[in-house]
Amino acid sequence: MCSSSKAGVISILFSISVLFVQAQQRSYKWMVGINGGAMIYQGDLAPSTLGSYKTPSFTVGISAAKILNPYFAVRANAVVGKLRGDDAKYNSPVWRQYRNLNFSSPVTEFSVQLLWNPFGNNSNELGLRITPYLFGGAGVSFVNISRDYNKMDTTVFSFNSKQQVGLKQDTAKGLPRSLLVLPVGAGLSFYLSPRWSLNLETIFRYTFTDYLDGFSYVANPTQKDYYHTHTVGLVYRFGGKDRLDCPKF
């Protein structure tokens, strides 16, 4: 057989194999997932701007997403967890030991987010094992804040001190039961198969309030409170059809 004929046969076989593989790949339309991890409070009772990693709480969530195309998806999230903050956990600065404020609150959050996959690999179209993605949206969190200021050392913070005056203002104010939140975050998908992936995510929530921890004037009324989560989850893709609409062999 001449070389040109061999090349032609090889080219045909290669084309058939590519079409066969593509026929097995599906453009999925939906994603559902479950995740768990840590919920971290950020606010007046945590000296670090990264949040109170000395008082983390467990969080769990479920999600359902509509895949719009390889680059974008719309996701609905439901998350439950707990937020906690405690001055007594921190020895520096030392005045936190004397102020000794603490709080806790269960959190139930519902949100809708737009996901962007910059590589266009929402349904593992490219066959990449690891794919980053970004997302943002809006939602509402339902809370039940329990604050404790009874351990404040009044020998250090006297009756007329800024902290005591601020505490009177705070205790006269009703606490929120629901919060508007703006979740933004980033994630990594580790594809276990075309349908299944292991996802790592970090989500930051902006809350528009300084009373997430129950305190404001006694601490820093110019700074809002936030919270974030670090989670690992399992995602399953389904629906849709073969991208070439070809029968499977």
C-alpha positions, 0 to 999 in steps of 0.5 A: 500500500502506498504511503498516501493510502496509508495516510488516508486510512490513518486519517479516517480511523483517527476521525472515527475515533474522535467522533466516537469519543465525542459521541460518548461525551454529554453536555450536562444541563444540571448539577446537584451537590452537597458540601461540609466544612467550617463557618468563620465569623469576622467582626469586632470580637476577632482581632484578625481581619481574616476572622475568628479561627479560634471559634470555627463551627461546622457547616453543611450545605446543598446546591442545585445549578442550571448549566447555561453553557460551558462557561456559566451556570446559575446555582441555588444554595442552602447552608446551615451552620453556626457563628461564634465569637469570644474575646476570651479566646485572645490574649493579645491585645490584653484588654480583650480578656477584660472586655470579655464579650462573646456571642453565638448564633445559628445561621440558615442561609439561602442564596442564588449565585452566578458561576463562571468557569473561565476555561469553559469546562462546566461539563468537563468538555475539555477533559481537564481534571482540575478546573478553577471557577469564580462566583457571586450572588445575593441571598438572605441569612436567618439568625438568632443572636445570643450575646453575653456581656456579663463577664466584662470587668467593670474595674477596668471599664468603669461606668462612664467609660466609652465601652460601658456607654457603648454597651448601653447603646447596643443593649437598647437596640433590637438585634436582626433576625434576617440579613441580606448577604452578598456571597462571593467566592472561588472554587476548584473542581477535581473531576473524578469522572465526567459526571462526578467532581470533588469541589473545594470552595471558599465563600465570603459574605458581606452582611451590611450590618455591625450587629451580626455579633450583637455588638457595635458601639461597645467595640467599633461601630465604623466596621461591619461584620462578615462571615465566610466558609471553607468547604469540600463537596461532591457534585453530580452532573446530569441531563442533556444529550450527546453534544453531537446527538450521535447514538452510542455504540 
